Amino acid sequence: MRYGGGRRRRMLLQPFLVLCATVTGVGLLMLALRPLDPQISVKYARDYDFIDSNTSAFDVGWAVEEKPPPTAKPCATVEEMGKDFESGFVVKETLRVRSIIEKHFVLNGASRVRDLPPDEFCNHGFVLGKTAEAGFGNEMYKILSAAALSIMLNRSLIIGQTRSKYPFEEYISYPNFTFTMKEIKHLWRQNGCESKYGRRLVMRTDDFEKPSHTNVLCSNWKEWEQPIIWFQGTNDAVASQFFLKNVHSQMRIAAFDLFGDPQVLGSQPNVFGELMRVLISPSPDVEAAVNWVIDGKENPDISLHMRMQINRPVRAVQAALHCLRKAVESRHLMSRPKVVVVSDTPSLIKSIVPNISEFAEVLHFDYEKYKGKMFDGLPKSDFREKDWGPAPRWVAFVDFFLASRARHGVVSVAHRRVGTTYAQLIAALAAAHNLADNNNNNNNTTSGSSFSFFSSFQSNLLTDGLKNQVGWGHVWNRYAGPLSCSNQSNQCAFTPLLPPAWWDGLWQSPIPRDTKRLAFYGVQLSGFGNVDTYSLQNYCNSRKTIVKTLTFNL
């Protein structure tokens, strides 16, 4: 009885087991025949071509891409990082930007704009470049950033209050194609902009140093209707390049047209050098002091800028001498090249001259021996002496224009942070002069291999790699993250003429301090410095647009 019942149960289970086996087999067969998911492709900004920046299909850098693995090495030395810039600046790209700058100031220059019909003039736009006459490098970048913005927005440039009140007017001469605020107010009244056309003279301000308020990433500045725009806090090369990541394609296109592709290091134009070439020149008295040093002979081959802050570290001097020799050898300079030495610590110049004299002729501006009419009896100022040095303030302007006469290269040395804004601008202007002097060979496709910018690092500055190169005004800040090797020996590295504002290069990576700072701008950075553009877009969509204006009563 029990045997028979067990047999009937087994007979009832057999169809169920067959059904389970069939279903399982069909499921496995379907899984095996299922096609693989298509590979997700990422469009990189380096595919960008400068042939036609007006095409509607043009778009750049608008995807989250992970940086490719940096080979088997976990980090790089400064010299390895600088190999991207070994060939010098790109002549073709720099000449393209030179043409953009020259055409812009012809079209938007004061001589043409002031003669526009009243209705056209009253609808014309302007950008204000305003300084406080503090440190020369930071203040000059404010003017240059305003000039760059005027190009991106197709507006005219305003510098200074009146023709007799320009920034650093005792030392710098400016061109007549820029406006002053006094002239704009006069022309606004003369053309009846307010009385006839109802257009008040309003200035919209935006402060880059206030991340939660600035519209640098989230607004389309081309649509701003205010007659004047003042972009404040642009103390270095970074602020104007932030538009490269603006969420509006119009602004990104304008920024790429001017600054090039930040992902293709070594191919970017010498933007700020080309702007200085047309915007500033030494005043007659400063030029007289420069010519006093040159003494009617050829311009120097190499400039050595030593930012020592009243220190005289032996290791820094030794590294500088090594880097100077490398600069001379890399430029294939024969015989005894001319080297001009400028420093905020005059006593250091006297001590280093004998060492340099072993292989080069040394020039420097000894202000105590100079008897130019402008500086007779000028009192010495001890304002910020530790930062700017013990020499009178005007000496820095003579040194700047003297050092920018270099024909083949500039070497930057420092007690703490290498490649300051002052050194950057010396190198940029010198490179622009060099391109002007060598632009007759019709070779517009090669690099500017006859000129290079070098950074000299003593080993104690690199104990933690470039970690201590903090501050956005320093040229190596964007390389200061974890991809910078610790405990490096002395380094003499080729250096970009256009300091990077982002971390798009292979060896660029942010320090935690900058990652936190970018977060206040709505930018989420990966460990390698990649920008989460979708997060930025969401941030911009959710934030309230802040509009700050100032109305002038005429």
MIDRENFI-277657 format. One record per residue (C-alpha): x, y, z; residue in one letter; chain; residue number from 1. Coordinates in Angstrom, 3 decimals, always signed. Example, Ala and Ser with C-alpha at 12.3 -4.5 7.8 and 13.67 -1.06 7.14 Angstrom:
<sites>
        u        v        w r c   k
  +12.300   -4.500   +7.800 A A   1
  +13.670   -1.060   +7.140 S A   2
</sites>
This chain:
<sites>
        u        v        w r c   k
   +0.000   +0.000   +0.000 M A   1
   +2.711   +2.401   +0.940 R A   2
   +4.840   +1.303   -2.069 Y A   3
   +2.060   +1.946   -4.503 G A   4
   +1.368   +5.444   -3.126 G A   5
   +5.044   +6.474   -3.515 G A   6
   +5.027   +5.336   -7.153 R A   7
   +1.984   +7.471   -7.947 R A   8
   +3.683  +10.572   -6.422 R A   9
   +6.844  +10.032   -8.553 R A  10
   +4.666   +9.711  -11.677 M A  11
   +2.964  +13.024  -10.850 L A  12
   +6.339  +14.852  -10.332 L A  13
   +7.842  +13.818  -13.678 Q A  14
   +5.843  +16.310  -15.869 P A  15
   +6.692  +19.150  -13.453 F A  16
  +10.425  +18.390  -13.582 L A  17
  +10.327  +18.235  -17.395 V A  18
   +8.587  +21.636  -17.490 L A  19
  +11.207  +23.219  -15.173 C A  20
  +14.044  +21.834  -17.275 A A  21
  +12.459  +23.151  -20.478 T A  22
  +11.954  +26.664  -19.074 V A  23
  +15.529  +26.766  -17.753 T A  24
  +16.946  +25.659  -21.094 G A  25
  +14.966  +28.245  -23.051 V A  26
  +16.094  +30.967  -20.626 G A  27
  +19.758  +30.060  -20.997 L A  28
  +19.402  +29.981  -24.787 L A  29
  +17.883  +33.489  -24.858 M A  30
  +20.632  +34.838  -22.615 L A  31
  +23.336  +33.392  -24.844 A A  32
  +21.777  +34.896  -27.978 L A  33
  +21.272  +38.374  -26.423 R A  34
  +23.396  +41.067  -28.182 P A  35
  +25.942  +42.989  -26.163 L A  36
  +25.190  +46.611  -25.151 D A  37
  +26.639  +49.124  -27.617 P A  38
  +29.828  +50.823  -26.488 Q A  39
  +29.308  +54.318  -25.064 I A  40
  +31.430  +56.862  -26.901 S A  41
  +32.649  +60.166  -25.467 V A  42
  +33.316  +63.258  -27.529 K A  43
  +36.525  +64.952  -26.411 Y A  44
  +37.098  +68.667  -26.777 A A  45
  +40.428  +68.096  -28.501 R A  46
  +38.511  +67.209  -31.665 D A  47
  +37.858  +70.930  -31.988 Y A  48
  +39.096  +72.656  -35.134 D A  49
  +39.516  +76.400  -35.530 F A  50
  +38.378  +76.426  -39.174 I A  51
  +34.902  +77.756  -38.504 D A  52
  +33.894  +78.701  -34.995 S A  53
  +30.521  +80.058  -36.122 N A  54
  +29.021  +76.734  -37.142 T A  55
  +25.992  +75.750  -35.123 S A  56
  +27.279  +72.192  -34.860 A A  57
  +30.324  +73.347  -32.969 F A  58
  +30.348  +72.278  -29.341 D A  59
  +33.208  +71.526  -27.020 V A  60
  +34.038  +69.895  -23.752 G A  61
  +30.451  +69.136  -22.781 W A  62
  +30.731  +65.580  -21.511 A A  63
  +32.109  +63.992  -18.364 V A  64
  +35.220  +62.159  -19.448 E A  65
  +37.714  +60.415  -17.240 E A  66
  +41.341  +61.314  -17.770 K A  67
  +43.216  +58.488  -19.533 P A  68
  +45.547  +56.514  -17.275 P A  69
  +48.949  +58.258  -17.186 P A  70
  +50.876  +55.172  -18.352 T A  71
  +52.467  +53.028  -15.683 A A  72
  +53.887  +55.977  -13.748 K A  73
  +51.771  +57.189  -10.822 P A  74
  +53.274  +60.695  -10.916 C A  75
  +55.574  +62.997  -12.863 A A  76
  +58.378  +65.454  -12.159 T A  77
  +58.047  +69.102  -13.098 V A  78
  +60.394  +68.608  -16.047 E A  79
  +58.239  +65.734  -17.310 E A  80
  +55.149  +67.882  -16.956 M A  81
  +56.840  +70.643  -18.918 G A  82
  +57.638  +68.516  -21.956 K A  83
  +54.333  +69.649  -23.500 D A  84
  +55.863  +73.128  -23.785 F A  85
  +59.348  +72.191  -24.937 E A  86
  +58.722  +73.255  -28.526 S A  87
  +57.734  +76.765  -27.454 G A  88
  +54.484  +78.511  -28.284 F A  89
  +52.570  +77.693  -31.447 V A  90
  +53.176  +80.381  -34.043 V A  91
  +50.122  +79.585  -36.186 K A  92
  +47.687  +79.799  -33.284 E A  93
  +49.334  +82.891  -31.832 T A  94
  +49.254  +84.669  -35.188 L A  95
  +45.588  +83.740  -35.508 R A  96
  +44.884  +85.357  -32.138 V A  97
  +47.053  +88.343  -33.044 R A  98
  +44.842  +88.888  -36.075 S A  99
  +41.679  +88.592  -33.936 I A 100
  +43.033  +91.170  -31.474 I A 101
  +44.085  +93.651  -34.149 E A 102
  +40.793  +93.400  -36.041 K A 103
  +38.833  +93.737  -32.811 H A 104
  +40.496  +96.996  -31.826 F A 105
  +40.060  +98.388  -35.328 V A 106
  +36.347  +97.580  -35.305 L A 107
  +35.764  +98.571  -31.680 N A 108
  +38.460 +101.207  -31.336 G A 109
  +37.656 +104.668  -30.058 A A 110
  +38.335 +106.451  -33.353 S A 111
  +35.603 +104.450  -35.128 R A 112
  +33.072 +104.020  -32.323 V A 113
  +32.957 +107.678  -31.289 R A 114
  +31.941 +108.553  -34.864 D A 115
  +29.048 +106.091  -35.036 L A 116
  +25.558 +107.512  -35.643 P A 117
  +23.840 +108.300  -32.324 P A 118
  +21.432 +105.354  -32.458 D A 119
  +24.306 +102.921  -33.136 E A 120
  +26.584 +104.437  -30.514 F A 121
  +23.883 +104.280  -27.851 C A 122
  +23.448 +100.558  -28.511 N A 123
  +27.170  +99.847  -28.462 H A 124
  +28.696  +97.958  -25.516 G A 125
  +31.817  +98.497  -23.418 F A 126
  +33.977  +96.571  -20.920 V A 127
  +35.744  +98.388  -18.093 L A 128
  +39.309  +97.527  -17.091 G A 129
  +39.888  +99.051  -13.676 K A 130
  +42.842  +98.673  -11.305 T A 131
  +43.841  +99.748   -7.814 A A 132
  +47.561 +100.143   -8.626 E A 133
  +48.617  +97.454   -6.157 A A 134
  +50.992  +94.682   -7.313 G A 135
  +51.919  +95.161  -10.973 F A 136
  +51.256  +91.568  -12.083 G A 137
  +47.812  +91.283  -10.489 N A 138
  +46.730  +94.749  -11.595 E A 139
  +47.902  +94.267  -15.169 M A 140
  +45.907  +91.040  -15.390 Y A 141
  +42.777  +93.066  -14.521 K A 142
  +43.327  +95.211  -17.618 I A 143
  +44.237  +92.239  -19.815 L A 144
  +41.218  +90.227  -18.610 S A 145
  +38.955  +93.153  -19.465 A A 146
  +40.536  +93.319  -22.914 A A 147
  +40.001  +89.575  -23.405 A A 148
  +36.373  +89.893  -22.318 L A 149
  +35.841  +92.809  -24.693 S A 150
  +36.982  +90.542  -27.537 I A 151
  +34.749  +87.651  -26.472 M A 152
  +31.726  +89.979  -26.197 L A 153
  +32.600  +92.222  -29.175 N A 154
  +32.601  +95.385  -27.056 R A 155
  +34.943  +98.373  -26.763 S A 156
  +37.506  +98.648  -23.961 L A 157
  +37.586 +101.342  -21.265 I A 158
  +40.816 +101.951  -19.329 I A 159
  +41.137 +104.657  -16.704 G A 160
  +39.017 +107.584  -15.607 Q A 161
  +40.425 +110.318  -17.856 T A 162
  +43.266 +110.661  -20.330 R A 163
  +45.427 +111.966  -17.488 S A 164
  +44.438 +109.245  -15.016 K A 165
  +45.485 +105.894  -16.404 Y A 166
  +46.682 +102.985  -14.239 P A 167
  +50.427 +103.343  -13.567 F A 168
  +50.412 +106.294  -15.947 E A 169
  +53.863 +107.496  -14.821 E A 170
  +55.402 +104.271  -16.079 Y A 171
  +53.124 +102.879  -18.809 I A 172
  +51.766 +104.377  -22.023 S A 173
  +48.434 +103.215  -23.458 Y A 174
  +47.064 +103.334  -27.016 P A 175
  +44.445 +105.821  -28.196 N A 176
  +41.992 +103.142  -29.356 F A 177
  +40.721 +102.653  -25.787 T A 178
  +38.142 +104.828  -24.062 F A 179
  +38.078 +106.483  -20.642 T A 180
  +35.041 +106.704  -18.383 M A 181
  +35.005 +110.489  -18.703 K A 182
  +34.846 +110.248  -22.483 E A 183
  +32.019 +107.667  -22.418 I A 184
  +29.943 +109.904  -20.155 K A 185
  +30.553 +112.860  -22.450 H A 186
  +29.620 +110.897  -25.588 L A 187
  +26.522 +109.486  -23.869 W A 188
  +25.277 +112.998  -23.215 R A 189
  +26.366 +114.305  -26.623 Q A 190
  +24.517 +111.569  -28.510 N A 191
  +21.388 +111.938  -26.396 G A 192
  +21.403 +108.274  -25.429 C A 193
  +19.234 +108.898  -22.389 E A 194
  +17.201 +111.912  -23.508 S A 195
  +16.437 +110.733  -27.062 K A 196
  +16.675 +106.950  -26.892 Y A 197
  +15.824 +106.307  -23.248 G A 198
  +19.009 +104.344  -22.708 R A 199
  +20.610 +105.165  -19.366 R A 200
  +24.320 +104.667  -18.784 L A 201
  +24.265 +101.553  -16.591 V A 202
  +27.210  +99.391  -15.599 M A 203
  +26.706  +95.753  -14.660 R A 204
  +29.300  +94.380  -12.261 T A 205
  +30.324  +90.785  -11.633 D A 206
  +32.883  +89.788   -8.986 D A 207
  +34.901  +86.672   -9.790 F A 208
  +36.194  +86.487   -6.219 E A 209
  +32.649  +85.929   -4.906 K A 210
  +31.856  +82.405   -6.161 P A 211
  +28.250  +82.328   -5.019 S A 212
  +27.513  +85.615   -6.797 H A 213
  +29.539  +85.503  -10.014 T A 214
  +27.840  +84.588  -13.287 N A 215
  +31.065  +83.540  -14.985 V A 216
  +29.889  +79.947  -15.514 L A 217
  +26.113  +80.184  -15.541 C A 218
  +25.142  +83.224  -17.621 S A 219
  +25.316  +84.090  -21.306 N A 220
  +27.154  +87.394  -21.091 W A 221
  +26.538  +88.047  -24.789 K A 222
  +22.893  +88.649  -23.931 E A 223
  +23.611  +91.235  -21.240 W A 224
  +22.031  +94.524  -22.307 E A 225
  +23.787  +96.945  -19.941 Q A 226
  +26.062  +99.418  -21.811 P A 227
  +29.103  +98.730  -19.566 I A 228
  +30.328  +95.497  -17.963 I A 229
  +32.931  +95.422  -15.191 W A 230
  +34.334  +91.967  -14.379 F A 231
  +35.985  +92.423  -10.986 Q A 232
  +38.561  +90.306   -9.161 G A 233
  +40.408  +89.146  -12.282 T A 234
  +43.838  +89.145  -10.626 N A 235
  +45.457  +86.467  -12.793 D A 236
  +45.146  +84.427  -15.975 A A 237
  +42.430  +82.179  -14.553 V A 238
  +39.275  +84.319  -14.430 A A 239
  +38.818  +84.990  -18.150 S A 240
  +39.509  +81.321  -18.942 Q A 241
  +36.617  +80.233  -16.738 F A 242
  +34.382  +80.989  -19.704 F A 243
  +35.824  +77.835  -21.304 L A 244
  +33.438  +75.886  -19.049 K A 245
  +30.455  +78.244  -19.251 N A 246
  +27.187  +76.319  -19.649 V A 247
  +26.171  +78.406  -22.689 H A 248
  +27.700  +77.334  -25.997 S A 249
  +28.000  +80.941  -27.218 Q A 250
  +30.345  +81.786  -24.379 M A 251
  +32.350  +78.567  -24.719 R A 252
  +32.817  +79.193  -28.443 I A 253
  +34.004  +82.753  -27.810 A A 254
  +36.447  +81.544  -25.152 A A 255
  +37.805  +78.724  -27.338 F A 256
  +38.297  +81.114  -30.243 D A 257
  +40.554  +83.230  -28.066 L A 258
  +42.259  +80.791  -25.681 F A 259
  +42.315  +77.579  -27.694 G A 260
  +41.701  +74.053  -26.447 D A 261
  +42.866  +73.569  -22.824 P A 262
  +43.062  +69.797  -23.367 Q A 263
  +45.782  +70.146  -26.007 V A 264
  +48.601  +71.558  -23.926 L A 265
  +51.407  +73.173  -25.839 G A 266
  +49.083  +74.261  -28.650 S A 267
  +47.503  +77.277  -26.981 Q A 268
  +48.239  +80.813  -28.166 P A 269
  +50.139  +83.467  -26.234 N A 270
  +46.965  +85.459  -25.559 V A 271
  +48.102  +87.807  -22.803 F A 272
  +51.423  +88.498  -24.474 G A 273
  +49.640  +89.507  -27.666 E A 274
  +47.249  +91.735  -25.714 L A 275
  +50.135  +93.493  -23.963 M A 276
  +51.890  +93.949  -27.287 R A 277
  +49.108  +96.294  -28.451 V A 278
  +47.921  +97.703  -25.108 L A 279
  +51.019  +98.797  -23.194 I A 280
  +54.459 +100.247  -23.769 S A 281
  +56.979 +101.886  -21.439 P A 282
  +56.540 +105.583  -20.753 S A 283
  +59.290 +107.758  -22.289 P A 284
  +61.123 +108.001  -18.962 D A 285
  +60.954 +104.254  -18.290 V A 286
  +62.126 +103.545  -21.824 E A 287
  +65.034 +105.920  -21.288 A A 288
  +66.064 +103.897  -18.229 A A 289
  +65.812 +100.627  -20.201 V A 290
  +67.916 +102.065  -23.020 N A 291
  +70.461 +103.253  -20.445 W A 292
  +71.003  +99.609  -19.478 V A 293
  +71.057  +98.326  -23.074 I A 294
  +73.512 +101.117  -23.978 D A 295
  +72.762 +101.044  -27.689 G A 296
  +73.701  +97.380  -28.061 K A 297
  +71.655  +94.273  -28.835 E A 298
  +68.819  +93.227  -26.567 N A 299
  +69.554  +90.476  -24.020 P A 300
  +69.221  +86.829  -24.968 D A 301
  +67.848  +85.509  -21.680 I A 302
  +66.119  +87.177  -18.716 S A 303
  +66.474  +85.753  -15.219 L A 304
  +63.747  +86.811  -12.780 H A 305
  +64.436  +85.967   -9.120 M A 306
  +61.550  +86.449   -6.686 R A 307
  +63.392  +86.054   -3.374 M A 308
  +61.374  +88.225   -0.939 Q A 309
  +64.545  +89.503   +0.790 I A 310
  +65.940  +85.944   +1.076 N A 311
  +69.163  +84.597   -0.426 R A 312
  +68.825  +80.792   -0.294 P A 313
  +71.915  +78.998   -1.598 V A 314
  +69.955  +76.096   -3.081 R A 315
  +67.761  +78.468   -5.068 A A 316
  +70.836  +80.188   -6.522 V A 317
  +72.453  +76.885   -7.460 Q A 318
  +69.265  +75.657   -9.139 A A 319
  +68.923  +78.987  -10.956 A A 320
  +72.453  +78.778  -12.367 L A 321
  +71.783  +75.247  -13.600 H A 322
  +68.487  +76.308  -15.209 C A 323
  +70.088  +79.348  -16.803 L A 324
  +72.758  +77.138  -18.398 R A 325
  +70.036  +74.794  -19.650 K A 326
  +68.171  +77.736  -21.191 A A 327
  +71.326  +78.914  -22.955 V A 328
  +72.090  +75.413  -24.258 E A 329
  +68.516  +74.694  -25.363 S A 330
  +68.464  +77.899  -27.420 R A 331
  +71.868  +76.963  -28.924 H A 332
  +73.322  +80.333  -28.005 L A 333
  +76.965  +80.588  -28.999 M A 334
  +79.836  +82.605  -27.529 S A 335
  +78.839  +84.662  -24.457 R A 336
  +75.085  +85.296  -24.438 P A 337
  +73.620  +88.361  -22.746 K A 338
  +71.649  +87.702  -19.567 V A 339
  +69.616  +90.390  -17.818 V A 340
  +68.966  +89.753  -14.119 V A 341
  +65.994  +91.307  -12.287 V A 342
  +65.055  +90.656   -8.692 S A 343
  +63.121  +92.073   -5.763 D A 344
  +66.302  +91.533   -3.708 T A 345
  +69.057  +93.775   -5.160 P A 346
  +71.759  +92.346   -2.898 S A 347
  +71.207  +88.928   -4.477 L A 348
  +71.985  +90.300   -7.934 I A 349
  +75.401  +91.482   -6.791 K A 350
  +76.232  +88.083   -5.329 S A 351
  +75.105  +86.034   -8.342 I A 352
  +76.681  +88.174  -11.056 V A 353
  +80.189  +86.640  -10.699 P A 354
  +78.765  +83.119  -11.190 N A 355
  +76.802  +84.056  -14.298 I A 356
  +79.773  +86.004  -15.683 S A 357
  +81.640  +82.715  -16.069 E A 358
  +79.553  +81.864  -19.122 F A 359
  +77.528  +84.983  -20.010 A A 360
  +77.544  +88.772  -20.117 E A 361
  +75.358  +90.151  -17.334 V A 362
  +73.091  +93.198  -17.478 L A 363
  +70.950  +94.644  -14.694 H A 364
  +69.398  +97.975  -13.779 F A 365
  +71.353  +99.572  -10.944 D A 366
  +68.837 +102.201   -9.923 Y A 367
  +71.230 +103.828   -7.447 E A 368
  +73.527 +104.815  -10.315 K A 369
  +70.802 +105.939  -12.683 Y A 370
  +70.301 +109.695  -12.993 K A 371
  +67.177 +109.941  -15.102 G A 372
  +65.259 +113.217  -14.734 K A 373
  +61.993 +111.586  -13.698 M A 374
  +63.472 +109.828  -10.691 F A 375
  +65.719 +112.524   -9.276 D A 376
  +64.871 +112.980   -5.648 G A 377
  +61.997 +110.494   -5.760 L A 378
  +61.553 +109.231   -2.206 P A 379
  +61.986 +105.579   -1.456 K A 380
  +58.893 +103.813   -0.170 S A 381
  +59.007 +100.924   +2.306 D A 382
  +55.399  +99.940   +1.558 F A 383
  +55.205  +96.123   +1.389 R A 384
  +59.007  +95.969   +1.317 E A 385
  +59.087  +92.270   +2.212 K A 386
  +56.778  +91.457   -0.679 D A 387
  +58.020  +93.859   -3.358 W A 388
  +61.599  +94.434   -2.196 G A 389
  +63.512  +97.440   -0.879 P A 390
  +63.937  +99.225   -4.226 A A 391
  +61.666 +102.181   -5.130 P A 392
  +58.393 +101.193   -6.765 R A 393
  +59.299 +102.530  -10.204 W A 394
  +62.251 +100.154  -10.481 V A 395
  +59.855  +97.224  -10.971 A A 396
  +58.531  +98.854  -14.151 F A 397
  +62.014  +99.422  -15.549 V A 398
  +62.925  +95.820  -14.703 D A 399
  +59.727  +94.561  -16.341 F A 400
  +60.250  +96.283  -19.680 F A 401
  +63.980  +95.509  -19.574 L A 402
  +63.389  +91.792  -18.962 A A 403
  +60.719  +91.661  -21.667 S A 404
  +63.399  +92.613  -24.211 R A 405
  +64.761  +89.033  -23.985 A A 406
  +65.069  +87.451  -27.419 R A 407
  +65.242  +83.745  -26.566 H A 408
  +63.889  +82.972  -23.128 G A 409
  +62.905  +83.873  -19.575 V A 410
  +63.843  +81.902  -16.446 V A 411
  +61.696  +82.223  -13.319 S A 412
  +63.218  +81.532   -9.882 V A 413
  +61.590  +82.005   -6.482 A A 414
  +62.080  +81.537   -2.787 H A 415
  +58.656  +79.898   -2.443 R A 416
  +56.325  +79.994   -5.445 R A 417
  +57.693  +79.923   -8.970 V A 418
  +56.102  +81.609  -11.982 G A 419
  +54.385  +84.580  -10.364 T A 420
  +52.097  +86.871  -12.351 T A 421
  +55.001  +89.311  -12.808 Y A 422
  +57.250  +86.609  -14.295 A A 423
  +54.400  +85.260  -16.444 Q A 424
  +53.821  +88.663  -18.009 L A 425
  +57.531  +89.240  -18.633 I A 426
  +57.731  +85.953  -20.537 A A 427
  +54.473  +86.540  -22.421 A A 428
  +55.443  +90.027  -23.606 L A 429
  +58.971  +88.928  -24.518 A A 430
  +57.558  +86.045  -26.578 A A 431
  +55.181  +88.427  -28.376 A A 432
  +58.078  +90.765  -29.208 H A 433
  +60.111  +87.788  -30.385 N A 434
  +57.332  +86.629  -32.717 L A 435
  +57.070  +90.147  -34.124 A A 436
  +60.812  +90.221  -34.799 D A 437
  +60.833  +86.795  -36.455 N A 438
  +57.610  +86.966  -38.456 N A 439
  +59.269  +87.518  -41.812 N A 440
  +60.143  +83.908  -42.567 N A 441
  +56.557  +83.038  -43.665 N A 442
  +56.670  +79.915  -41.498 N A 443
  +53.321  +80.142  -39.783 N A 444
  +52.875  +76.449  -39.025 T A 445
  +55.794  +75.824  -36.707 T A 446
  +56.272  +76.371  -33.014 S A 447
  +58.022  +79.429  -31.620 G A 448
  +61.081  +77.301  -30.989 S A 449
  +63.366  +80.334  -30.717 S A 450
  +61.749  +81.363  -27.413 F A 451
  +60.950  +79.454  -24.207 S A 452
  +59.806  +80.096  -20.672 F A 453
  +61.592  +78.129  -17.924 F A 454
  +60.816  +77.501  -14.253 S A 455
  +63.635  +76.722  -11.830 S A 456
  +62.796  +74.703   -8.710 F A 457
  +65.244  +73.933   -5.916 Q A 458
  +64.709  +70.489   -4.391 S A 459
  +63.390  +71.721   -1.033 N A 460
  +60.401  +73.282   -2.834 L A 461
  +59.484  +69.841   -4.177 L A 462
  +59.563  +67.735   -1.014 T A 463
  +55.795  +67.327   -1.357 D A 464
  +55.848  +67.778   -5.113 G A 465
  +54.117  +70.934   -6.306 L A 466
  +51.666  +70.801   -3.420 K A 467
  +52.847  +74.133   -2.011 N A 468
  +52.436  +76.025   -5.302 Q A 469
  +49.127  +77.324   -4.013 V A 470
  +47.376  +80.388   -5.324 G A 471
  +45.718  +80.669   -8.723 W A 472
  +48.205  +83.335   -9.770 G A 473
  +51.070  +80.839   -9.925 H A 474
  +51.676  +79.073  -13.199 V A 475
  +52.176  +75.554  -11.734 W A 476
  +49.129  +75.558   -9.445 N A 477
  +47.096  +73.331  -11.806 R A 478
  +49.814  +70.643  -11.512 Y A 479
  +49.993  +70.694   -7.710 A A 480
  +47.784  +67.662   -7.025 G A 481
  +48.546  +63.962   -6.459 P A 482
  +50.058  +63.442   -9.933 L A 483
  +53.087  +65.522   -8.875 S A 484
  +55.930  +63.366   -7.533 C A 485
  +57.334  +64.000   -4.072 S A 486
  +61.024  +64.415   -3.200 N A 487
  +62.141  +65.654   -6.614 Q A 488
  +65.648  +66.849   -7.319 S A 489
  +66.303  +70.334   -8.728 N A 490
  +64.080  +70.916  -11.742 Q A 491
  +64.350  +73.221  -14.752 C A 492
  +61.080  +72.875  -16.628 A A 493
  +59.649  +74.305  -19.825 F A 494
  +56.656  +76.406  -18.788 T A 495
  +53.378  +77.414  -20.479 P A 496
  +53.119  +81.020  -21.630 L A 497
  +49.358  +80.803  -21.082 L A 498
  +48.881  +79.661  -17.459 P A 499
  +46.162  +76.977  -17.363 P A 500
  +42.880  +77.639  -15.579 A A 501
  +41.537  +74.060  -15.572 W A 502
  +42.884  +70.556  -15.081 W A 503
  +42.374  +69.091  -18.552 D A 504
  +45.995  +68.050  -19.188 G A 505
  +47.352  +64.561  -18.605 L A 506
  +49.488  +65.429  -15.556 W A 507
  +47.262  +68.140  -14.134 Q A 508
  +45.447  +67.418  -10.868 S A 509
  +43.944  +69.646   -8.163 P A 510
  +44.882  +70.028   -4.526 I A 511
  +42.018  +69.602   -1.985 P A 512
  +42.007  +73.348   -1.348 R A 513
  +41.111  +74.058   -4.981 D A 514
  +38.560  +71.256   -5.151 T A 515
  +36.739  +72.871   -2.243 K A 516
  +37.059  +76.322   -3.795 R A 517
  +35.611  +75.131   -7.123 L A 518
  +32.645  +73.647   -5.295 A A 519
  +31.585  +77.165   -4.309 F A 520
  +31.422  +77.980   -8.047 Y A 521
  +29.124  +74.990   -8.553 G A 522
  +31.908  +72.858  -10.060 V A 523
  +32.402  +69.273   -8.905 Q A 524
  +35.923  +68.040   -9.664 L A 525
  +37.121  +64.459   -9.770 S A 526
  +40.449  +63.532   -8.197 G A 527
  +42.146  +64.173  -11.541 F A 528
  +40.374  +67.492  -12.075 G A 529
  +37.670  +66.437  -14.527 N A 530
  +34.594  +68.668  -14.410 V A 531
  +31.191  +67.090  -13.852 D A 532
  +29.384  +69.195  -16.444 T A 533
  +25.963  +67.689  -15.702 Y A 534
  +26.293  +68.699  -12.065 S A 535
  +27.355  +72.198  -13.150 L A 536
  +24.348  +72.465  -15.466 Q A 537
  +22.018  +71.439  -12.629 N A 538
  +23.669  +73.965  -10.332 Y A 539
  +23.187  +76.750  -12.862 C A 540
  +19.572  +75.753  -13.481 N A 541
  +18.788  +75.873   -9.773 S A 542
  +20.632  +79.049   -8.768 R A 543
  +19.135  +82.515   -8.821 K A 544
  +20.740  +84.879  -11.314 T A 545
  +22.295  +87.801   -9.457 I A 546
  +22.295  +91.154  -11.254 V A 547
  +24.252  +94.040   -9.737 K A 548
  +24.247  +97.359  -11.550 T A 549
  +25.382 +100.933  -11.100 L A 550
  +23.612 +103.795  -12.891 T A 551
  +25.609 +106.924  -13.724 F A 552
  +23.845 +110.245  -13.288 N A 553
  +24.904 +112.406  -16.213 L A 554
</sites>
